[in-house]
Amino acid sequence: MHIIIGGAFNGKRAYVKQLIDATWYERELPEKVAGNIVLANIEGILQEHLEEEEEQVASDIAEKICLLDAQSDELVVILTDMGRGVVPLEKEQRQLRDTCGRLYQLLFKEATTITRIWYGIPEILKKGLAQ
């Protein structure tokens, strides 16, 4: 699994489109996949589960993504970095930020490569085997 993370509108999608030819899934986790796939807008999936216990939601979604990783030739997951900046005033936005943080920790542990995109510039944070 290759994770691409960065702030909103920092060039993550453009970077991935240059990196890999793949089938894209937006705000969905398909049941079965084959070939190269890209998962984007995972945060949108989490928004549907904000009333549930965040650790369980993060664990369930991470497990599904890991299963997709095992099915695909190559899996790229695009994540929006929400952990920096001002803590949101709205309860739902704080919950989303916290749940994203828990999910991202689980995914980062399993990823073989992690790239942060900052204004279109890639920075490799992790390269090698999953931990």
C-alpha positions as CSV (number, residue, x, y, z in Angstrom):
1,M,0.0,0.0,0.0
2,H,1.2,3.4,-0.9
3,I,-0.3,6.3,1.0
4,I,-0.3,9.8,-0.4
5,I,-1.0,12.5,2.3
6,G,-1.2,16.2,2.2
7,G,-3.4,19.2,2.8
8,A,-6.4,20.0,0.7
9,F,-5.5,21.2,-2.8
10,N,-1.8,20.5,-2.5
11,G,-1.5,18.4,-5.7
12,K,-2.0,14.9,-4.3
13,R,-4.3,13.8,-7.2
14,A,-2.1,15.2,-9.9
15,Y,0.9,13.4,-8.4
16,V,-0.9,10.1,-8.3
17,K,-2.1,10.5,-11.9
18,Q,1.5,10.8,-13.0
19,L,2.5,7.9,-10.7
20,I,0.1,5.1,-11.7
21,D,-2.6,4.1,-14.2
22,A,-5.4,2.8,-12.0
23,T,-9.1,2.5,-11.4
24,W,-10.2,5.2,-9.0
25,Y,-12.8,4.8,-6.2
26,E,-14.1,8.0,-4.7
27,R,-15.6,7.9,-1.2
28,E,-16.2,4.2,-1.5
29,L,-14.6,0.9,-0.5
30,P,-15.5,-1.7,-3.2
31,E,-16.0,-5.3,-2.2
32,K,-13.6,-6.8,-4.8
33,V,-10.9,-5.2,-6.9
34,A,-8.2,-6.2,-9.4
35,G,-5.3,-4.5,-10.9
36,N,-4.1,-1.1,-9.8
37,I,-6.5,0.9,-7.7
38,V,-6.7,4.3,-6.0
39,L,-8.9,5.1,-3.0
40,A,-9.7,8.7,-2.5
41,N,-11.9,10.8,-0.2
42,I,-11.7,8.2,2.6
43,E,-12.6,11.1,4.9
44,G,-16.0,11.2,3.2
45,I,-16.6,7.5,4.2
46,L,-15.7,8.4,7.8
47,Q,-18.3,11.2,7.9
48,E,-21.1,8.6,7.6
49,H,-19.9,6.9,10.8
50,L,-19.4,9.8,13.2
51,E,-22.0,8.6,15.6
52,E,-20.1,5.3,16.1
53,E,-17.2,4.7,18.4
54,E,-14.1,6.1,16.6
55,E,-11.6,3.4,17.4
56,Q,-14.0,0.7,16.1
57,V,-14.8,2.7,12.9
58,A,-11.0,3.3,12.3
59,S,-10.3,-0.4,12.8
60,D,-13.1,-1.6,10.6
61,I,-12.2,0.7,7.7
62,A,-8.4,0.0,8.0
63,E,-9.2,-3.8,7.8
64,K,-11.3,-3.3,4.7
65,I,-8.5,-1.2,3.1
66,C,-5.9,-3.9,3.9
67,L,-8.1,-6.5,2.3
68,L,-8.3,-4.4,-0.9
69,D,-4.5,-4.0,-0.7
70,A,-4.2,-7.8,-0.7
71,Q,-6.5,-8.1,-3.7
72,S,-4.9,-5.4,-5.9
73,D,-1.7,-5.3,-7.8
74,E,-1.0,-1.9,-6.3
75,L,-3.1,0.2,-4.0
76,V,-2.7,3.9,-3.6
77,V,-4.7,5.7,-0.8
78,I,-5.0,9.4,-1.0
79,L,-5.5,11.0,2.5
80,T,-6.2,14.6,3.5
81,D,-4.0,15.8,6.4
82,M,-6.4,17.3,8.9
83,G,-4.2,17.1,11.9
84,R,-2.5,20.4,11.5
85,G,-3.9,23.8,12.1
86,V,-6.8,25.0,14.1
87,V,-9.0,22.6,16.0
88,P,-12.6,22.9,14.5
89,L,-15.3,24.4,16.7
90,E,-18.0,22.1,15.4
91,K,-18.3,18.8,17.3
92,E,-18.7,16.8,14.1
93,Q,-15.6,18.3,12.5
94,R,-13.6,17.5,15.7
95,Q,-14.9,14.0,15.7
96,L,-14.0,13.6,12.0
97,R,-10.5,14.9,12.7
98,D,-10.0,12.5,15.6
99,T,-11.3,9.5,13.7
100,C,-9.1,10.3,10.7
101,G,-6.1,10.5,13.0
102,R,-6.8,7.0,14.4
103,L,-7.4,5.6,10.9
104,Y,-4.3,7.2,9.5
105,Q,-2.1,5.7,12.3
106,L,-3.4,2.2,11.5
107,L,-2.9,2.7,7.7
108,F,0.6,4.2,8.2
109,K,1.6,1.1,10.1
110,E,0.6,-1.2,7.3
111,A,1.8,1.0,4.4
112,T,5.0,0.1,2.6
113,T,5.4,3.6,1.2
114,I,4.2,7.0,2.5
115,T,4.6,10.2,0.5
116,R,3.6,13.6,1.7
117,I,2.7,16.2,-0.9
118,W,3.3,19.8,0.0
119,Y,2.3,22.2,-2.8
120,G,3.0,19.7,-5.4
121,I,6.4,18.6,-4.0
122,P,6.6,15.0,-2.9
123,E,8.5,14.0,0.2
124,I,8.9,10.3,1.0
125,L,8.2,9.7,4.7
126,K,8.5,5.9,4.6
127,K,9.9,3.5,2.0
128,G,10.2,-0.2,2.6
129,L,8.3,-3.0,4.4
130,A,5.2,-2.5,6.5
131,Q,5.8,-2.7,10.2
